[in-house]
Amino acid sequence: MNNNELSKWQYRVQTVGSFWSGVKAEELEQLLNDWGGEGWEVVSAHILENQNKINVIAKRPLARKTIRQRSMPQYK
């Protein structure tokens, strides 16, 4: 597999919940539905201990127009 064939990904991380009220199922469900509609796929979710919060991590394919090409300095 050459470099042109490698998948490029965009990642997103969001913390859900609060110390006092924890994570509301409705809030989490809405977030996941919104992200799914935008093409995001959750790859991980983990509880932040003693904080009543969850970190949700998602990815989606990076659109060709948003891929940043690494530029090399031009030597003269």
PDB file with SEQRES, HELIX, SHEET and CRYST1 records, atoms N, CA, C and O in Angstrom:
SEQRES   1 A   76  MET ASN ASN ASN GLU LEU SER LYS TRP GLN TYR ARG VAL          
SEQRES   2 A   76  GLN THR VAL GLY SER PHE TRP SER GLY VAL LYS ALA GLU          
SEQRES   3 A   76  GLU LEU GLU GLN LEU LEU ASN ASP TRP GLY GLY GLU GLY          
SEQRES   4 A   76  TRP GLU VAL VAL SER ALA HIS ILE LEU GLU ASN GLN ASN          
SEQRES   5 A   76  LYS ILE ASN VAL ILE ALA LYS ARG PRO LEU ALA ARG LYS          
SEQRES   6 A   76  THR ILE ARG GLN ARG SER MET PRO GLN TYR LYS                  
HELIX    1 AA1 ASN A    3  GLU A    5  5                                   3    
HELIX    2 AA2 ALA A   25  GLY A   37  1                                  13    
HELIX    3 AA3 ARG A   64  THR A   66  5                                   3    
SHEET    1 AA1 3 TRP A   9  GLY A  17  0                                        
SHEET    2 AA1 3 LYS A  53  PRO A  61 -1                                        
SHEET    3 AA1 3 GLU A  41  LEU A  48 -1                                        
CRYST1    1.000    1.000    1.000  90.00  90.00  90.00 P 1           1          
ATOM      1  N   MET A   1       0.856  -1.168   0.000  1.00  0.00           N  
ATOM      2  CA  MET A   1       0.000   0.000   0.000  1.00  0.00           C  
ATOM      3  C   MET A   1       0.901   1.229   0.000  1.00  0.00           C  
ATOM      4  O   MET A   1       1.735   1.391   0.892  1.00  0.00           O  
ATOM      5  N   ASN A   2       0.739   2.083  -0.983  1.00  0.00           N  
ATOM      6  CA  ASN A   2       1.546   3.297  -1.003  1.00  0.00           C  
ATOM      7  C   ASN A   2       0.824   4.410  -0.239  1.00  0.00           C  
ATOM      8  O   ASN A   2      -0.322   4.252   0.183  1.00  0.00           O  
ATOM      9  N   ASN A   3       1.511   5.527  -0.074  1.00  0.00           N  
ATOM     10  CA  ASN A   3       0.989   6.631   0.726  1.00  0.00           C  
ATOM     11  C   ASN A   3      -0.318   7.195   0.166  1.00  0.00           C  
ATOM     12  O   ASN A   3      -1.153   7.670   0.937  1.00  0.00           O  
ATOM     13  N   ASN A   4      -0.517   7.155  -1.148  1.00  0.00           N  
ATOM     14  CA  ASN A   4      -1.739   7.686  -1.748  1.00  0.00           C  
ATOM     15  C   ASN A   4      -2.962   6.830  -1.431  1.00  0.00           C  
ATOM     16  O   ASN A   4      -4.094   7.306  -1.516  1.00  0.00           O  
ATOM     17  N   GLU A   5      -2.737   5.564  -1.066  1.00  0.00           N  
ATOM     18  CA  GLU A   5      -3.839   4.651  -0.792  1.00  0.00           C  
ATOM     19  C   GLU A   5      -4.251   4.650   0.684  1.00  0.00           C  
ATOM     20  O   GLU A   5      -5.286   4.080   1.030  1.00  0.00           O  
ATOM     21  N   LEU A   6      -3.463   5.277   1.552  1.00  0.00           N  
ATOM     22  CA  LEU A   6      -3.783   5.295   2.974  1.00  0.00           C  
ATOM     23  C   LEU A   6      -4.997   6.182   3.229  1.00  0.00           C  
ATOM     24  O   LEU A   6      -5.134   7.258   2.648  1.00  0.00           O  
ATOM     25  N   SER A   7      -5.861   5.713   4.100  1.00  0.00           N  
ATOM     26  CA  SER A   7      -7.024   6.514   4.481  1.00  0.00           C  
ATOM     27  C   SER A   7      -6.568   7.670   5.347  1.00  0.00           C  
ATOM     28  O   SER A   7      -5.676   7.522   6.183  1.00  0.00           O  
ATOM     29  N   LYS A   8      -7.176   8.805   5.143  1.00  0.00           N  
ATOM     30  CA  LYS A   8      -6.912   9.986   5.958  1.00  0.00           C  
ATOM     31  C   LYS A   8      -8.163  10.225   6.797  1.00  0.00           C  
ATOM     32  O   LYS A   8      -9.282  10.137   6.291  1.00  0.00           O  
ATOM     33  N   TRP A   9      -7.969  10.526   8.075  1.00  0.00           N  
ATOM     34  CA  TRP A   9      -9.092  10.654   8.996  1.00  0.00           C  
ATOM     35  C   TRP A   9      -9.085  12.009   9.684  1.00  0.00           C  
ATOM     36  O   TRP A   9      -8.041  12.634   9.874  1.00  0.00           O  
ATOM     37  N   GLN A  10     -10.271  12.434  10.046  1.00  0.00           N  
ATOM     38  CA  GLN A  10     -10.479  13.619  10.864  1.00  0.00           C  
ATOM     39  C   GLN A  10     -11.043  13.109  12.186  1.00  0.00           C  
ATOM     40  O   GLN A  10     -11.909  12.234  12.191  1.00  0.00           O  
ATOM     41  N   TYR A  11     -10.566  13.642  13.296  1.00  0.00           N  
ATOM     42  CA  TYR A  11     -11.005  13.174  14.614  1.00  0.00           C  
ATOM     43  C   TYR A  11     -11.707  14.286  15.385  1.00  0.00           C  
ATOM     44  O   TYR A  11     -11.482  15.476  15.162  1.00  0.00           O  
ATOM     45  N   ARG A  12     -12.553  13.853  16.284  1.00  0.00           N  
ATOM     46  CA  ARG A  12     -13.337  14.794  17.091  1.00  0.00           C  
ATOM     47  C   ARG A  12     -13.456  14.217  18.497  1.00  0.00           C  
ATOM     48  O   ARG A  12     -13.704  13.023  18.665  1.00  0.00           O  
ATOM     49  N   VAL A  13     -13.282  15.059  19.494  1.00  0.00           N  
ATOM     50  CA  VAL A  13     -13.395  14.639  20.897  1.00  0.00           C  
ATOM     51  C   VAL A  13     -14.309  15.624  21.608  1.00  0.00           C  
ATOM     52  O   VAL A  13     -14.168  16.838  21.458  1.00  0.00           O  
ATOM     53  N   GLN A  14     -15.236  15.099  22.375  1.00  0.00           N  
ATOM     54  CA  GLN A  14     -16.115  15.967  23.158  1.00  0.00           C  
ATOM     55  C   GLN A  14     -16.376  15.328  24.508  1.00  0.00           C  
ATOM     56  O   GLN A  14     -16.556  14.115  24.611  1.00  0.00           O  
ATOM     57  N   THR A  15     -16.394  16.152  25.537  1.00  0.00           N  
ATOM     58  CA  THR A  15     -16.724  15.695  26.881  1.00  0.00           C  
ATOM     59  C   THR A  15     -18.199  15.980  27.122  1.00  0.00           C  
ATOM     60  O   THR A  15     -18.683  17.083  26.868  1.00  0.00           O  
ATOM     61  N   VAL A  16     -18.906  14.970  27.616  1.00  0.00           N  
ATOM     62  CA  VAL A  16     -20.346  15.070  27.851  1.00  0.00           C  
ATOM     63  C   VAL A  16     -20.597  14.853  29.337  1.00  0.00           C  
ATOM     64  O   VAL A  16     -19.978  13.994  29.965  1.00  0.00           O  
ATOM     65  N   GLY A  17     -21.519  15.648  29.892  1.00  0.00           N  
ATOM     66  CA  GLY A  17     -21.897  15.496  31.290  1.00  0.00           C  
ATOM     67  C   GLY A  17     -21.349  16.611  32.149  1.00  0.00           C  
ATOM     68  O   GLY A  17     -20.639  17.497  31.674  1.00  0.00           O  
ATOM     69  N   SER A  18     -21.694  16.549  33.426  1.00  0.00           N  
ATOM     70  CA  SER A  18     -21.186  17.531  34.380  1.00  0.00           C  
ATOM     71  C   SER A  18     -21.021  16.852  35.734  1.00  0.00           C  
ATOM     72  O   SER A  18     -21.612  15.807  36.005  1.00  0.00           O  
ATOM     73  N   PHE A  19     -20.216  17.462  36.558  1.00  0.00           N  
ATOM     74  CA  PHE A  19     -19.935  16.879  37.873  1.00  0.00           C  
ATOM     75  C   PHE A  19     -21.215  16.661  38.673  1.00  0.00           C  
ATOM     76  O   PHE A  19     -21.376  15.626  39.320  1.00  0.00           O  
ATOM     77  N   TRP A  20     -22.124  17.632  38.630  1.00  0.00           N  
ATOM     78  CA  TRP A  20     -23.314  17.558  39.462  1.00  0.00           C  
ATOM     79  C   TRP A  20     -24.422  16.696  38.892  1.00  0.00           C  
ATOM     80  O   TRP A  20     -25.119  16.012  39.642  1.00  0.00           O  
ATOM     81  N   SER A  21     -24.600  16.715  37.577  1.00  0.00           N  
ATOM     82  CA  SER A  21     -25.737  15.975  37.021  1.00  0.00           C  
ATOM     83  C   SER A  21     -25.344  14.730  36.231  1.00  0.00           C  
ATOM     84  O   SER A  21     -26.217  13.975  35.803  1.00  0.00           O  
ATOM     85  N   GLY A  22     -24.064  14.506  36.034  1.00  0.00           N  
ATOM     86  CA  GLY A  22     -23.639  13.323  35.302  1.00  0.00           C  
ATOM     87  C   GLY A  22     -23.982  13.427  33.824  1.00  0.00           C  
ATOM     88  O   GLY A  22     -24.147  14.522  33.286  1.00  0.00           O  
ATOM     89  N   VAL A  23     -24.086  12.269  33.176  1.00  0.00           N  
ATOM     90  CA  VAL A  23     -24.384  12.211  31.747  1.00  0.00           C  
ATOM     91  C   VAL A  23     -25.853  11.867  31.564  1.00  0.00           C  
ATOM     92  O   VAL A  23     -26.304  10.809  32.002  1.00  0.00           O  
ATOM     93  N   LYS A  24     -26.585  12.737  30.935  1.00  0.00           N  
ATOM     94  CA  LYS A  24     -27.993  12.460  30.651  1.00  0.00           C  
ATOM     95  C   LYS A  24     -28.074  11.666  29.357  1.00  0.00           C  
ATOM     96  O   LYS A  24     -27.465  12.034  28.353  1.00  0.00           O  
ATOM     97  N   ALA A  25     -28.832  10.573  29.388  1.00  0.00           N  
ATOM     98  CA  ALA A  25     -28.956   9.702  28.219  1.00  0.00           C  
ATOM     99  C   ALA A  25     -29.469  10.467  27.003  1.00  0.00           C  
ATOM    100  O   ALA A  25     -29.013  10.242  25.881  1.00  0.00           O  
ATOM    101  N   GLU A  26     -30.415  11.370  27.231  1.00  0.00           N  
ATOM    102  CA  GLU A  26     -30.990  12.135  26.115  1.00  0.00           C  
ATOM    103  C   GLU A  26     -29.941  13.035  25.469  1.00  0.00           C  
ATOM    104  O   GLU A  26     -29.905  13.170  24.246  1.00  0.00           O  
ATOM    105  N   GLU A  27     -29.082  13.653  26.290  1.00  0.00           N  
ATOM    106  CA  GLU A  27     -28.013  14.523  25.779  1.00  0.00           C  
ATOM    107  C   GLU A  27     -27.014  13.711  24.953  1.00  0.00           C  
ATOM    108  O   GLU A  27     -26.601  14.130  23.872  1.00  0.00           O  
ATOM    109  N   LEU A  28     -26.634  12.553  25.472  1.00  0.00           N  
ATOM    110  CA  LEU A  28     -25.688  11.692  24.764  1.00  0.00           C  
ATOM    111  C   LEU A  28     -26.288  11.177  23.467  1.00  0.00           C  
ATOM    112  O   LEU A  28     -25.619  11.165  22.434  1.00  0.00           O  
ATOM    113  N   GLU A  29     -27.547  10.751  23.513  1.00  0.00           N  
ATOM    114  CA  GLU A  29     -28.224  10.256  22.313  1.00  0.00           C  
ATOM    115  C   GLU A  29     -28.312  11.342  21.239  1.00  0.00           C  
ATOM    116  O   GLU A  29     -28.078  11.071  20.061  1.00  0.00           O  
ATOM    117  N   GLN A  30     -28.646  12.566  21.640  1.00  0.00           N  
ATOM    118  CA  GLN A  30     -28.733  13.671  20.676  1.00  0.00           C  
ATOM    119  C   GLN A  30     -27.377  13.954  20.039  1.00  0.00           C  
ATOM    120  O   GLN A  30     -27.278  14.160  18.829  1.00  0.00           O  
ATOM    121  N   LEU A  31     -26.334  13.959  20.866  1.00  0.00           N  
ATOM    122  CA  LEU A  31     -24.982  14.177  20.352  1.00  0.00           C  
ATOM    123  C   LEU A  31     -24.619  13.109  19.316  1.00  0.00           C  
ATOM    124  O   LEU A  31     -24.121  13.430  18.237  1.00  0.00           O  
ATOM    125  N   LEU A  32     -24.869  11.855  19.645  1.00  0.00           N  
ATOM    126  CA  LEU A  32     -24.518  10.757  18.736  1.00  0.00           C  
ATOM    127  C   LEU A  32     -25.328  10.825  17.449  1.00  0.00           C  
ATOM    128  O   LEU A  32     -24.786  10.571  16.374  1.00  0.00           O  
ATOM    129  N   ASN A  33     -26.607  11.159  17.531  1.00  0.00           N  
ATOM    130  CA  ASN A  33     -27.433  11.301  16.333  1.00  0.00           C  
ATOM    131  C   ASN A  33     -26.952  12.456  15.463  1.00  0.00           C  
ATOM    132  O   ASN A  33     -26.893  12.333  14.240  1.00  0.00           O  
ATOM    133  N   ASP A  34     -26.605  13.583  16.095  1.00  0.00           N  
ATOM    134  CA  ASP A  34     -26.089  14.723  15.339  1.00  0.00           C  
ATOM    135  C   ASP A  34     -24.788  14.356  14.633  1.00  0.00           C  
ATOM    136  O   ASP A  34     -24.617  14.634  13.446  1.00  0.00           O  
ATOM    137  N   TRP A  35     -23.884  13.738  15.363  1.00  0.00           N  
ATOM    138  CA  TRP A  35     -22.599  13.349  14.771  1.00  0.00           C  
ATOM    139  C   TRP A  35     -22.794  12.335  13.649  1.00  0.00           C  
ATOM    140  O   TRP A  35     -22.152  12.436  12.604  1.00  0.00           O  
ATOM    141  N   GLY A  36     -23.668  11.368  13.857  1.00  0.00           N  
ATOM    142  CA  GLY A  36     -23.928  10.365  12.825  1.00  0.00           C  
ATOM    143  C   GLY A  36     -24.453  11.009  11.557  1.00  0.00           C  
ATOM    144  O   GLY A  36     -24.088  10.597  10.456  1.00  0.00           O  
ATOM    145  N   GLY A  37     -25.300  12.011  11.696  1.00  0.00           N  
ATOM    146  CA  GLY A  37     -25.824  12.724  10.537  1.00  0.00           C  
ATOM    147  C   GLY A  37     -24.757  13.501   9.790  1.00  0.00           C  
ATOM    148  O   GLY A  37     -24.920  13.804   8.608  1.00  0.00           O  
ATOM    149  N   GLU A  38     -23.659  13.827  10.475  1.00  0.00           N  
ATOM    150  CA  GLU A  38     -22.551  14.559   9.855  1.00  0.00           C  
ATOM    151  C   GLU A  38     -21.452  13.619   9.366  1.00  0.00           C  
ATOM    152  O   GLU A  38     -20.409  14.072   8.893  1.00  0.00           O  
ATOM    153  N   GLY A  39     -21.687  12.301   9.483  1.00  0.00           N  
ATOM    154  CA  GLY A  39     -20.717  11.328   8.982  1.00  0.00           C  
ATOM    155  C   GLY A  39     -19.686  10.855   9.991  1.00  0.00           C  
ATOM    156  O   GLY A  39     -18.749  10.145   9.628  1.00  0.00           O  
ATOM    157  N   TRP A  40     -19.845  11.240  11.260  1.00  0.00           N  
ATOM    158  CA  TRP A  40     -18.903  10.816  12.302  1.00  0.00           C  
ATOM    159  C   TRP A  40     -19.250   9.423  12.802  1.00  0.00           C  
ATOM    160  O   TRP A  40     -20.425   9.070  12.900  1.00  0.00           O  
ATOM    161  N   GLU A  41     -18.240   8.639  13.116  1.00  0.00           N  
ATOM    162  CA  GLU A  41     -18.406   7.310  13.705  1.00  0.00           C  
ATOM    163  C   GLU A  41     -17.656   7.278  15.031  1.00  0.00           C  
ATOM    164  O   GLU A  41     -16.455   7.547  15.074  1.00  0.00           O  
ATOM    165  N   VAL A  42     -18.356   6.951  16.111  1.00  0.00           N  
ATOM    166  CA  VAL A  42     -17.714   6.888  17.423  1.00  0.00           C  
ATOM    167  C   VAL A  42     -16.782   5.681  17.451  1.00  0.00           C  
ATOM    168  O   VAL A  42     -17.171   4.566  17.104  1.00  0.00           O  
ATOM    169  N   VAL A  43     -15.542   5.930  17.873  1.00  0.00           N  
ATOM    170  CA  VAL A  43     -14.564   4.851  17.964  1.00  0.00           C  
ATOM    171  C   VAL A  43     -14.204   4.527  19.403  1.00  0.00           C  
ATOM    172  O   VAL A  43     -13.641   3.470  19.685  1.00  0.00           O  
ATOM    173  N   SER A  44     -14.534   5.449  20.325  1.00  0.00           N  
ATOM    174  CA  SER A  44     -14.220   5.213  21.724  1.00  0.00           C  
ATOM    175  C   SER A  44     -15.046   6.143  22.608  1.00  0.00           C  
ATOM    176  O   SER A  44     -15.375   7.265  22.222  1.00  0.00           O  
ATOM    177  N   ALA A  45     -15.364   5.664  23.772  1.00  0.00           N  
ATOM    178  CA  ALA A  45     -15.999   6.489  24.796  1.00  0.00           C  
ATOM    179  C   ALA A  45     -15.485   5.972  26.134  1.00  0.00           C  
ATOM    180  O   ALA A  45     -15.481   4.766  26.383  1.00  0.00           O  
ATOM    181  N   HIS A  46     -15.056   6.882  26.982  1.00  0.00           N  
ATOM    182  CA  HIS A  46     -14.585   6.432  28.286  1.00  0.00           C  
ATOM    183  C   HIS A  46     -14.998   7.413  29.380  1.00  0.00           C  
ATOM    184  O   HIS A  46     -15.115   8.619  29.163  1.00  0.00           O  
ATOM    185  N   ILE A  47     -15.210   6.851  30.543  1.00  0.00           N  
ATOM    186  CA  ILE A  47     -15.655   7.618  31.702  1.00  0.00           C  
ATOM    187  C   ILE A  47     -14.462   8.346  32.308  1.00  0.00           C  
ATOM    188  O   ILE A  47     -13.390   7.764  32.477  1.00  0.00           O  
ATOM    189  N   LEU A  48     -14.655   9.618  32.633  1.00  0.00           N  
ATOM    190  CA  LEU A  48     -13.651  10.373  33.373  1.00  0.00           C  
ATOM    191  C   LEU A  48     -13.954  10.152  34.849  1.00  0.00           C  
ATOM    192  O   LEU A  48     -14.922  10.697  35.379  1.00  0.00           O  
ATOM    193  N   GLU A  49     -13.137   9.364  35.498  1.00  0.00           N  
ATOM    194  CA  GLU A  49     -13.394   8.965  36.874  1.00  0.00           C  
ATOM    195  C   GLU A  49     -13.545  10.165  37.806  1.00  0.00           C  
ATOM    196  O   GLU A  49     -12.841  11.168  37.687  1.00  0.00           O  
ATOM    197  N   ASN A  50     -14.470  10.029  38.721  1.00  0.00           N  
ATOM    198  CA  ASN A  50     -14.750  11.038  39.748  1.00  0.00           C  
ATOM    199  C   ASN A  50     -15.189  12.388  39.176  1.00  0.00           C  
ATOM    200  O   ASN A  50     -15.124  13.401  39.872  1.00  0.00           O  
ATOM    201  N   GLN A  51     -15.637  12.414  37.912  1.00  0.00           N  
ATOM    202  CA  GLN A  51     -16.094  13.663  37.317  1.00  0.00           C  
ATOM    203  C   GLN A  51     -17.511  13.554  36.757  1.00  0.00           C  
ATOM    204  O   GLN A  51     -18.099  14.569  36.387  1.00  0.00           O  
ATOM    205  N   ASN A  52     -18.068  12.351  36.687  1.00  0.00           N  
ATOM    206  CA  ASN A  52     -19.400  12.123  36.122  1.00  0.00           C  
ATOM    207  C   ASN A  52     -19.494  12.595  34.674  1.00  0.00           C  
ATOM    208  O   ASN A  52     -20.530  13.107  34.251  1.00  0.00           O  
ATOM    209  N   LYS A  53     -18.419  12.423  33.920  1.00  0.00           N  
ATOM    210  CA  LYS A  53     -18.369  12.837  32.523  1.00  0.00           C  
ATOM    211  C   LYS A  53     -17.862  11.692  31.661  1.00  0.00           C  
ATOM    212  O   LYS A  53     -17.238  10.748  32.147  1.00  0.00           O  
ATOM    213  N   ILE A  54     -18.147  11.801  30.365  1.00  0.00           N  
ATOM    214  CA  ILE A  54     -17.670  10.817  29.391  1.00  0.00           C  
ATOM    215  C   ILE A  54     -16.969  11.563  28.266  1.00  0.00           C  
ATOM    216  O   ILE A  54     -17.485  12.563  27.766  1.00  0.00           O  
ATOM    217  N   ASN A  55     -15.803  11.085  27.868  1.00  0.00           N  
ATOM    218  CA  ASN A  55     -15.146  11.580  26.660  1.00  0.00           C  
ATOM    219  C   ASN A  55     -15.590  10.700  25.506  1.00  0.00           C  
ATOM    220  O   ASN A  55     -15.479   9.476  25.575  1.00  0.00           O  
ATOM    221  N   VAL A  56     -16.088  11.314  24.454  1.00  0.00           N  
ATOM    222  CA  VAL A  56     -16.520  10.592  23.261  1.00  0.00           C  
ATOM    223  C   VAL A  56     -15.558  10.967  22.139  1.00  0.00           C  
ATOM    224  O   VAL A  56     -15.331  12.148  21.876  1.00  0.00           O  
ATOM    225  N   ILE A  57     -14.994   9.958  21.480  1.00  0.00           N  
ATOM    226  CA  ILE A  57     -14.032  10.159  20.396  1.00  0.00           C  
ATOM    227  C   ILE A  57     -14.613   9.553  19.130  1.00  0.00           C  
ATOM    228  O   ILE A  57     -15.066   8.409  19.125  1.00  0.00           O  
ATOM    229  N   ALA A  58     -14.595  10.339  18.046  1.00  0.00           N  
ATOM    230  CA  ALA A  58     -15.170   9.889  16.781  1.00  0.00           C  
ATOM    231  C   ALA A  58     -14.214  10.221  15.638  1.00  0.00           C  
ATOM    232  O   ALA A  58     -13.315  11.050  15.778  1.00  0.00           O  
ATOM    233  N   LYS A  59     -14.429   9.556  14.510  1.00  0.00           N  
ATOM    234  CA  LYS A  59     -13.634   9.842  13.311  1.00  0.00           C  
ATOM    235  C   LYS A  59     -14.529   9.779  12.089  1.00  0.00           C  
ATOM    236  O   LYS A  59     -15.601   9.174  12.103  1.00  0.00           O  
ATOM    237  N   ARG A  60     -14.053  10.424  11.026  1.00  0.00           N  
ATOM    238  CA  ARG A  60     -14.708  10.309   9.729  1.00  0.00           C  
ATOM    239  C   ARG A  60     -13.634  10.519   8.669  1.00  0.00           C  
ATOM    240  O   ARG A  60     -12.606  11.144   8.931  1.00  0.00           O  
ATOM    241  N   PRO A  61     -13.878   9.993   7.474  1.00  0.00           N  
ATOM    242  CA  PRO A  61     -12.882  10.185   6.413  1.00  0.00           C  
ATOM    243  C   PRO A  61     -12.668  11.675   6.161  1.00  0.00           C  
ATOM    244  O   PRO A  61     -13.615  12.460   6.137  1.00  0.00           O  
ATOM    245  N   LEU A  62     -11.425  12.037   5.977  1.00  0.00           N  
ATOM    246  CA  LEU A  62     -11.077  13.427   5.696  1.00  0.00           C  
ATOM    247  C   LEU A  62     -11.381  13.719   4.237  1.00  0.00           C  
ATOM    248  O   LEU A  62     -10.882  13.039   3.340  1.00  0.00           O  
ATOM    249  N   ALA A  63     -12.202  14.733   4.007  1.00  0.00           N  
ATOM    250  CA  ALA A  63     -12.551  15.110   2.640  1.00  0.00           C  
ATOM    251  C   ALA A  63     -11.305  15.594   1.915  1.00  0.00           C  
ATOM    252  O   ALA A  63     -10.456  16.260   2.507  1.00  0.00           O  
ATOM    253  N   ARG A  64     -11.197  15.263   0.652  1.00  0.00           N  
ATOM    254  CA  ARG A  64     -10.011  15.613  -0.133  1.00  0.00           C  
ATOM    255  C   ARG A  64      -9.723  17.113  -0.082  1.00  0.00           C  
ATOM    256  O   ARG A  64      -8.562  17.521  -0.039  1.00  0.00           O  
ATOM    257  N   LYS A  65     -10.768  17.930  -0.088  1.00  0.00           N  
ATOM    258  CA  LYS A  65     -10.561  19.383  -0.096  1.00  0.00           C  
ATOM    259  C   LYS A  65      -9.990  19.905   1.215  1.00  0.00           C  
ATOM    260  O   LYS A  65      -9.439  21.005   1.251  1.00  0.00           O  
ATOM    261  N   THR A  66     -10.114  19.116   2.316  1.00  0.00           N  
ATOM    262  CA  THR A  66      -9.601  19.591   3.594  1.00  0.00           C  
ATOM    263  C   THR A  66      -8.258  18.977   3.962  1.00  0.00           C  
ATOM    264  O   THR A  66      -7.694  19.304   5.006  1.00  0.00           O  
ATOM    265  N   ILE A  67      -7.742  18.096   3.122  1.00  0.00           N  
ATOM    266  CA  ILE A  67      -6.436  17.496   3.396  1.00  0.00           C  
ATOM    267  C   ILE A  67      -5.372  18.566   3.220  1.00  0.00           C  
ATOM    268  O   ILE A  67      -5.278  19.202   2.170  1.00  0.00           O  
ATOM    269  N   ARG A  68      -4.595  18.752   4.231  1.00  0.00           N  
ATOM    270  CA  ARG A  68      -3.513  19.720   4.157  1.00  0.00           C  
ATOM    271  C   ARG A  68      -2.263  19.018   3.663  1.00  0.00           C  
ATOM    272  O   ARG A  68      -1.810  18.040   4.258  1.00  0.00           O  
ATOM    273  N   GLN A  69      -1.725  19.510   2.600  1.00  0.00           N  
ATOM    274  CA  GLN A  69      -0.501  18.944   2.063  1.00  0.00           C  
ATOM    275  C   GLN A  69       0.684  19.517   2.832  1.00  0.00           C  
ATOM    276  O   GLN A  69       0.777  20.725   3.046  1.00  0.00           O  
ATOM    277  N   ARG A  70       1.561  18.657   3.231  1.00  0.00           N  
ATOM    278  CA  ARG A  70       2.765  19.108   3.921  1.00  0.00           C  
ATOM    279  C   ARG A  70       3.692  19.739   2.892  1.00  0.00           C  
ATOM    280  O   ARG A  70       4.023  19.117   1.883  1.00  0.00           O  
ATOM    281  N   SER A  71       4.098  20.942   3.142  1.00  0.00           N  
ATOM    282  CA  SER A  71       4.967  21.623   2.192  1.00  0.00           C  
ATOM    283  C   SER A  71       6.416  21.521   2.646  1.00  0.00           C  
ATOM    284  O   SER A  71       6.718  21.557   3.839  1.00  0.00           O  
ATOM    285  N   MET A  72       7.287  21.397   1.682  1.00  0.00           N  
ATOM    286  CA  MET A  72       8.713  21.327   1.949  1.00  0.00           C  
ATOM    287  C   MET A  72       9.311  22.685   1.651  1.00  0.00           C  
ATOM    288  O   MET A  72       8.899  23.339   0.693  1.00  0.00           O  
ATOM    289  N   PRO A  73      10.270  23.126   2.447  1.00  0.00           N  
ATOM    290  CA  PRO A  73      10.888  24.424   2.172  1.00  0.00           C  
ATOM    291  C   PRO A  73      11.600  24.379   0.821  1.00  0.00           C  
ATOM    292  O   PRO A  73      12.176  23.362   0.436  1.00  0.00           O  
ATOM    293  N   GLN A  74      11.547  25.486   0.127  1.00  0.00           N  
ATOM    294  CA  GLN A  74      12.217  25.591  -1.163  1.00  0.00           C  
ATOM    295  C   GLN A  74      13.620  26.144  -0.951  1.00  0.00           C  
ATOM    296  O   GLN A  74      13.811  27.212  -0.369  1.00  0.00           O  
ATOM    297  N   TYR A  75      14.585  25.393  -1.436  1.00  0.00           N  
ATOM    298  CA  TYR A  75      15.971  25.830  -1.323  1.00  0.00           C  
ATOM    299  C   TYR A  75      16.415  26.411  -2.640  1.00  0.00           C  
ATOM    300  O   TYR A  75      16.127  25.861  -3.703  1.00  0.00           O  
ATOM    301  N   LYS A  76      17.112  27.519  -2.569  1.00  0.00           N  
ATOM    302  CA  LYS A  76      17.597  28.163  -3.779  1.00  0.00           C  
ATOM    303  C   LYS A  76      19.094  28.051  -3.861  1.00  0.00           C  
ATOM    304  O   LYS A  76      19.698  28.536  -4.817  1.00  0.00           O  
TER     305      LYS A  76                                                      
END                                                                             
